[in-house]
Every structure is written in structure tokens, then in C-alpha cells.
Amino acid sequence: MDEGNVVIECHDCAFRESFANLGRARIALDDHESETGHSVDWEIDSVAPGVERAGADAGICGVPDCENPDSALLDWNQANGEP
């Protein structure tokens, strides 16, 4: 198994594989489910620092006060002329 940040694992057989990126993992997951009808799950061990920062800025972690109100990611409304 290649070492990567995204691991997919089948709940119905011994299929388990690791990928360096989410796109390739998603394709393999879809292919295995389509070909076998099995239920496949994935685990993301780490993401790029920019992705992690964007997630924290957006507050998607579910932790109160996690979002960054100064983030450029949250200024899209103002760029469109909205308050």
C-alpha cells in the first residue's frame, strides 16, 4: 500500500488503499463501490496547511469561536456589495 494522507477501507472485504490526494482516493472509492456494491469509507490523516487554515477561518471545525472574522474567505459578501 502506498503511503498517503487519505486512506480508503472497505467494510465488506479486505480492500484498503492509501492515496496522496483526495481526488485519487475518491475515484478509487467510487470504483470499488460501483464494481462490488461494497461500503467503503475513508480517513483523511492530514491536509495542506492552506486547507487547514481555510477550514479554521470558516469555522467548520464545530468549535465555538473557531472562525476568523478577519479572514479573506469571509469577505465574499462584501466583494459583491452585500453587508
Rosetta constraint file for C-alpha pairs under 8 A:
AtomPair CA 1 CA 16 HARMONIC 7.88 0.50
AtomPair CA 1 CA 17 HARMONIC 5.74 0.50
AtomPair CA 1 CA 18 HARMONIC 6.17 0.50
AtomPair CA 2 CA 17 HARMONIC 7.17 0.50
AtomPair CA 2 CA 18 HARMONIC 5.52 0.50
AtomPair CA 2 CA 19 HARMONIC 6.63 0.50
AtomPair CA 3 CA 18 HARMONIC 5.72 0.50
AtomPair CA 3 CA 19 HARMONIC 6.65 0.50
AtomPair CA 3 CA 20 HARMONIC 7.16 0.50
AtomPair CA 4 CA 18 HARMONIC 5.18 0.50
AtomPair CA 4 CA 19 HARMONIC 4.48 0.50
AtomPair CA 4 CA 20 HARMONIC 4.14 0.50
AtomPair CA 4 CA 21 HARMONIC 7.31 0.50
AtomPair CA 5 CA 18 HARMONIC 7.04 0.50
AtomPair CA 5 CA 19 HARMONIC 6.15 0.50
AtomPair CA 5 CA 20 HARMONIC 5.35 0.50
AtomPair CA 5 CA 21 HARMONIC 6.73 0.50
AtomPair CA 5 CA 44 HARMONIC 5.81 0.50
AtomPair CA 5 CA 45 HARMONIC 5.03 0.50
AtomPair CA 5 CA 46 HARMONIC 5.61 0.50
AtomPair CA 5 CA 47 HARMONIC 7.31 0.50
AtomPair CA 6 CA 18 HARMONIC 5.62 0.50
AtomPair CA 6 CA 19 HARMONIC 5.15 0.50
AtomPair CA 6 CA 20 HARMONIC 6.36 0.50
AtomPair CA 6 CA 21 HARMONIC 6.47 0.50
AtomPair CA 6 CA 22 HARMONIC 6.34 0.50
AtomPair CA 6 CA 25 HARMONIC 6.60 0.50
AtomPair CA 6 CA 42 HARMONIC 6.86 0.50
AtomPair CA 6 CA 43 HARMONIC 5.72 0.50
AtomPair CA 6 CA 44 HARMONIC 4.52 0.50
AtomPair CA 6 CA 45 HARMONIC 6.09 0.50
AtomPair CA 6 CA 46 HARMONIC 7.76 0.50
AtomPair CA 7 CA 16 HARMONIC 7.16 0.50
AtomPair CA 7 CA 17 HARMONIC 5.71 0.50
AtomPair CA 7 CA 18 HARMONIC 4.27 0.50
AtomPair CA 7 CA 19 HARMONIC 6.26 0.50
AtomPair CA 7 CA 25 HARMONIC 7.35 0.50
AtomPair CA 7 CA 42 HARMONIC 5.48 0.50
AtomPair CA 7 CA 43 HARMONIC 5.26 0.50
AtomPair CA 7 CA 44 HARMONIC 6.53 0.50
AtomPair CA 7 CA 45 HARMONIC 7.82 0.50
AtomPair CA 8 CA 16 HARMONIC 5.67 0.50
AtomPair CA 8 CA 17 HARMONIC 5.49 0.50
AtomPair CA 8 CA 18 HARMONIC 6.34 0.50
AtomPair CA 8 CA 25 HARMONIC 6.79 0.50
AtomPair CA 8 CA 29 HARMONIC 6.71 0.50
AtomPair CA 8 CA 40 HARMONIC 6.69 0.50
AtomPair CA 8 CA 41 HARMONIC 5.62 0.50
AtomPair CA 8 CA 42 HARMONIC 4.19 0.50
AtomPair CA 8 CA 43 HARMONIC 6.46 0.50
AtomPair CA 9 CA 14 HARMONIC 7.73 0.50
AtomPair CA 9 CA 15 HARMONIC 5.87 0.50
AtomPair CA 9 CA 16 HARMONIC 4.32 0.50
AtomPair CA 9 CA 17 HARMONIC 6.61 0.50
AtomPair CA 9 CA 40 HARMONIC 5.58 0.50
AtomPair CA 9 CA 41 HARMONIC 5.49 0.50
AtomPair CA 9 CA 42 HARMONIC 6.14 0.50
AtomPair CA 10 CA 14 HARMONIC 6.52 0.50
AtomPair CA 10 CA 15 HARMONIC 5.33 0.50
AtomPair CA 10 CA 16 HARMONIC 6.34 0.50
AtomPair CA 10 CA 38 HARMONIC 6.80 0.50
AtomPair CA 10 CA 39 HARMONIC 5.89 0.50
AtomPair CA 10 CA 40 HARMONIC 4.21 0.50
AtomPair CA 10 CA 41 HARMONIC 6.32 0.50
AtomPair CA 11 CA 38 HARMONIC 7.15 0.50
AtomPair CA 11 CA 39 HARMONIC 5.67 0.50
AtomPair CA 11 CA 40 HARMONIC 5.92 0.50
AtomPair CA 11 CA 41 HARMONIC 7.40 0.50
AtomPair CA 12 CA 38 HARMONIC 5.78 0.50
AtomPair CA 12 CA 39 HARMONIC 6.48 0.50
AtomPair CA 12 CA 40 HARMONIC 7.92 0.50
AtomPair CA 13 CA 38 HARMONIC 7.88 0.50
AtomPair CA 18 CA 25 HARMONIC 7.43 0.50
AtomPair CA 19 CA 24 HARMONIC 6.59 0.50
AtomPair CA 19 CA 25 HARMONIC 5.68 0.50
AtomPair CA 20 CA 24 HARMONIC 7.77 0.50
AtomPair CA 21 CA 25 HARMONIC 6.52 0.50
AtomPair CA 22 CA 26 HARMONIC 6.02 0.50
AtomPair CA 23 CA 27 HARMONIC 6.37 0.50
AtomPair CA 24 CA 28 HARMONIC 6.28 0.50
AtomPair CA 25 CA 29 HARMONIC 6.05 0.50
AtomPair CA 26 CA 30 HARMONIC 6.10 0.50
AtomPair CA 27 CA 31 HARMONIC 6.03 0.50
AtomPair CA 28 CA 32 HARMONIC 6.08 0.50
AtomPair CA 29 CA 33 HARMONIC 6.21 0.50
AtomPair CA 29 CA 40 HARMONIC 6.27 0.50
AtomPair CA 29 CA 41 HARMONIC 7.70 0.50
AtomPair CA 30 CA 34 HARMONIC 5.96 0.50
AtomPair CA 31 CA 35 HARMONIC 5.97 0.50
AtomPair CA 32 CA 36 HARMONIC 5.87 0.50
AtomPair CA 32 CA 37 HARMONIC 7.47 0.50
AtomPair CA 32 CA 38 HARMONIC 7.13 0.50
AtomPair CA 32 CA 40 HARMONIC 7.63 0.50
AtomPair CA 33 CA 37 HARMONIC 4.81 0.50
AtomPair CA 33 CA 38 HARMONIC 5.07 0.50
AtomPair CA 33 CA 39 HARMONIC 6.24 0.50
AtomPair CA 33 CA 40 HARMONIC 6.60 0.50
AtomPair CA 34 CA 38 HARMONIC 7.90 0.50
AtomPair CA 47 CA 51 HARMONIC 6.24 0.50
AtomPair CA 47 CA 52 HARMONIC 6.28 0.50
AtomPair CA 48 CA 52 HARMONIC 6.34 0.50
AtomPair CA 49 CA 53 HARMONIC 6.07 0.50
AtomPair CA 50 CA 54 HARMONIC 6.05 0.50
AtomPair CA 51 CA 55 HARMONIC 6.15 0.50
AtomPair CA 52 CA 56 HARMONIC 6.26 0.50
AtomPair CA 53 CA 57 HARMONIC 6.05 0.50
AtomPair CA 54 CA 58 HARMONIC 6.10 0.50
AtomPair CA 54 CA 73 HARMONIC 7.29 0.50
AtomPair CA 55 CA 59 HARMONIC 6.18 0.50
AtomPair CA 55 CA 60 HARMONIC 5.69 0.50
AtomPair CA 55 CA 61 HARMONIC 6.99 0.50
AtomPair CA 56 CA 60 HARMONIC 6.50 0.50
AtomPair CA 56 CA 61 HARMONIC 6.56 0.50
AtomPair CA 56 CA 66 HARMONIC 6.14 0.50
AtomPair CA 56 CA 67 HARMONIC 5.80 0.50
AtomPair CA 56 CA 68 HARMONIC 7.22 0.50
AtomPair CA 57 CA 66 HARMONIC 7.10 0.50
AtomPair CA 57 CA 67 HARMONIC 4.59 0.50
AtomPair CA 57 CA 68 HARMONIC 4.53 0.50
AtomPair CA 57 CA 69 HARMONIC 7.43 0.50
AtomPair CA 57 CA 71 HARMONIC 6.00 0.50
AtomPair CA 57 CA 73 HARMONIC 7.26 0.50
AtomPair CA 57 CA 74 HARMONIC 7.95 0.50
AtomPair CA 58 CA 66 HARMONIC 7.93 0.50
AtomPair CA 58 CA 67 HARMONIC 5.22 0.50
AtomPair CA 58 CA 68 HARMONIC 6.84 0.50
AtomPair CA 58 CA 73 HARMONIC 7.12 0.50
AtomPair CA 58 CA 74 HARMONIC 7.09 0.50
AtomPair CA 59 CA 63 HARMONIC 7.21 0.50
AtomPair CA 59 CA 64 HARMONIC 7.95 0.50
AtomPair CA 59 CA 65 HARMONIC 7.63 0.50
AtomPair CA 59 CA 66 HARMONIC 5.08 0.50
AtomPair CA 59 CA 67 HARMONIC 3.99 0.50
AtomPair CA 59 CA 68 HARMONIC 7.36 0.50
AtomPair CA 60 CA 67 HARMONIC 7.76 0.50
AtomPair CA 61 CA 66 HARMONIC 7.15 0.50
AtomPair CA 62 CA 66 HARMONIC 7.53 0.50
AtomPair CA 69 CA 74 HARMONIC 6.89 0.50
AtomPair CA 70 CA 74 HARMONIC 7.45 0.50
AtomPair CA 71 CA 75 HARMONIC 7.11 0.50
AtomPair CA 72 CA 76 HARMONIC 7.56 0.50
AtomPair CA 75 CA 79 HARMONIC 6.35 0.50
AtomPair CA 76 CA 80 HARMONIC 6.48 0.50
AtomPair CA 77 CA 81 HARMONIC 6.53 0.50
AtomPair CA 77 CA 82 HARMONIC 5.04 0.50
AtomPair CA 77 CA 83 HARMONIC 6.63 0.50
AtomPair CA 78 CA 82 HARMONIC 4.99 0.50
AtomPair CA 78 CA 83 HARMONIC 5.80 0.50
